[in-house]
């Protein structure tokens, strides 16, 4: 049974998280991080707020801190695909393409028709010299596109 106090706490955490999203959307990343910090201080296992803070930190260029948050969100909810996708982006920005590919593998396994992520994985495979794997991903992504122009391959 959820008590009134727990319900109020959950609402307060949601409010801080949602306001953090609003701050992030308008580019006020410092205030977004502050609100995510408040949400997390009240509910340390709130994996969504942790992930959202990681996204804001990544936007600020604080990639190592962002990856730490994504790691924590995944530890708290091992099937939280948003954290895997965000961590893949952070790894890619750091040039850690093997790690990014591994995270994209998780997301693509859950969403095998996501041609955008498959193409992104192909791009990363090309960057690490896996031409065969890159070509396979580009072909798969193109096959998933129906009724529209096939995506242009990166050079």
C-alpha positions as semicolon CSV with decimal commas, in nm:
position;residue;x (nm);y (nm);z (nm)
1;X;0,000;0,000;0,000
2;X;0,134;0,342;-0,097
3;X;0,105;0,601;0,176
4;X;0,016;0,962;0,116
5;X;0,376;1,062;0,195
6;X;0,514;0,822;-0,065
7;X;0,268;0,954;-0,322
8;X;0,370;1,314;-0,250
9;X;0,738;1,219;-0,273
10;X;0,681;1,048;-0,609
11;X;0,496;1,355;-0,736
12;X;0,776;1,586;-0,622
13;X;1,039;1,367;-0,790
14;X;0,832;1,365;-1,110
15;X;0,797;1,743;-1,094
16;X;1,173;1,796;-1,063
17;X;1,238;1,548;-1,343
18;X;0,980;1,710;-1,570
19;X;1,107;2,060;-1,500
20;X;1,455;1,933;-1,578
21;X;1,324;1,816;-1,914
22;X;1,177;2,159;-1,979
23;X;1,504;2,333;-1,887
24;X;1,698;2,094;-2,111
25;X;1,457;2,154;-2,400
26;X;1,523;2,526;-2,385
27;X;1,898;2,478;-2,351
28;X;1,934;2,565;-1,982
29;X;2,146;2,261;-1,907
30;X;2,282;2,374;-1,570
31;X;1,932;2,423;-1,430
32;X;1,824;2,092;-1,583
33;X;2,108;1,912;-1,406
34;X;2,016;2,088;-1,079
35;X;1,659;1,963;-1,103
36;X;1,766;1,609;-1,190
37;X;2,003;1,623;-0,892
38;X;1,709;1,721;-0,668
39;X;1,496;1,437;-0,802
40;X;1,778;1,187;-0,751
41;X;1,851;1,312;-0,399
42;X;1,490;1,242;-0,307
43;X;1,473;0,907;-0,488
44;X;1,825;0,770;-0,557
45;X;1,695;0,476;-0,761
46;X;1,496;0,691;-1,006
47;X;1,665;0,557;-1,318
48;X;1,476;0,792;-1,551
49;X;1,604;1,105;-1,373
50;X;1,955;0,956;-1,364
51;X;1,940;0,889;-1,737
52;X;1,799;1,236;-1,805
53;X;2,081;1,394;-1,606
54;X;2,324;1,193;-1,817
55;X;2,166;1,328;-2,135
56;X;2,199;1,684;-2,005
57;X;2,560;1,624;-1,902
58;X;2,633;1,481;-2,245
59;X;2,487;1,794;-2,404
60;X;2,724;1,997;-2,184
61;X;3,014;1,787;-2,312
62;X;3,069;1,612;-1,977
63;X;3,089;1,270;-2,137
64;X;3,252;1,077;-1,854
65;X;2,995;1,196;-1,601
66;X;2,718;1,123;-1,850
67;X;2,844;0,768;-1,904
68;X;2,854;0,717;-1,528
69;X;2,487;0,815;-1,511
70;X;2,394;0,587;-1,801
71;X;2,581;0,301;-1,632
72;X;2,386;0,363;-1,310
73;X;2,052;0,380;-1,491
74;X;2,130;0,046;-1,658
75;X;2,234;-0,108;-1,326
76;X;1,899;-0,001;-1,182
77;X;1,696;-0,119;-1,484
78;X;1,889;-0,359;-1,703
79;X;1,641;-0,335;-1,990
80;X;1,622;0,045;-2,001
81;X;1,688;0,095;-2,372
82;X;1,701;0,474;-2,353
83;X;2,012;0,450;-2,135
84;X;2,178;0,205;-2,375
85;X;2,105;0,437;-2,667
86;X;2,228;0,745;-2,482
87;X;2,542;0,567;-2,365
88;X;2,608;0,457;-2,725
89;X;2,593;0,822;-2,830
90;X;2,835;0,923;-2,553
91;X;3,075;0,642;-2,640
92;X;3,059;0,743;-3,006
93;X;3,139;1,105;-2,920
94;X;3,443;0,980;-2,727
95;X;3,551;0,767;-3,024
96;X;3,483;0,444;-2,833
97;X;3,305;0,285;-3,127
98;X;3,334;-0,077;-3,011
99;X;3,149;0,010;-2,691
100;X;2,894;0,216;-2,879
101;X;2,832;-0,073;-3,117
102;X;2,779;-0,310;-2,824
103;X;2,515;-0,078;-2,676
104;X;2,346;-0,034;-3,013
105;X;2,338;-0,413;-3,046
106;X;2,124;-0,425;-2,731
107;X;1,882;-0,161;-2,858
108;X;1,861;-0,308;-3,208
109;X;1,792;-0,653;-3,067
110;X;1,487;-0,505;-2,894
111;X;1,391;-0,291;-3,195
112;X;1,518;-0,483;-3,501
113;X;1,336;-0,260;-3,751
114;X;1,491;0,066;-3,638
115;X;1,671;0,158;-3,957
116;X;1,816;0,477;-3,806
117;X;2,001;0,286;-3,534
118;X;2,107;0,011;-3,773
119;X;2,251;0,272;-4,008
120;X;2,426;0,445;-3,717
121;X;2,577;0,113;-3,613
122;X;2,693;0,064;-3,971
123;X;2,861;0,403;-3,965
124;X;3,045;0,309;-3,647
125;X;3,149;-0,026;-3,793
126;X;3,291;0,160;-4,092
127;X;3,488;0,386;-3,857
128;X;3,655;0,087;-3,691
129;X;3,737;-0,072;-4,027
130;X;3,464;-0,337;-4,031
131;X;3,363;-0,283;-4,392
132;X;3,174;-0,611;-4,417
133;X;2,970;-0,542;-4,103
134;X;2,908;-0,182;-4,210
135;X;2,786;-0,290;-4,553
136;X;2,555;-0,550;-4,396
137;X;2,404;-0,285;-4,168
138;X;2,363;-0,034;-4,453
139;X;2,190;-0,296;-4,668
140;X;1,965;-0,398;-4,379
141;X;1,873;-0,035;-4,308
142;X;1,798;0,028;-4,675
143;X;1,579;-0,283;-4,689
144;X;1,374;-0,148;-4,398
145;X;1,300;0,179;-4,572
146;X;0,973;0,145;-4,755
147;X;0,832;0,397;-4,997
148;X;1,108;0,651;-4,941
149;X;1,454;0,723;-5,064
150;X;1,720;0,495;-4,922
151;X;1,951;0,669;-4,678
152;X;2,276;0,805;-4,814
153;X;2,579;0,613;-4,691
154;X;2,844;0,807;-4,504
155;X;3,180;0,854;-4,671
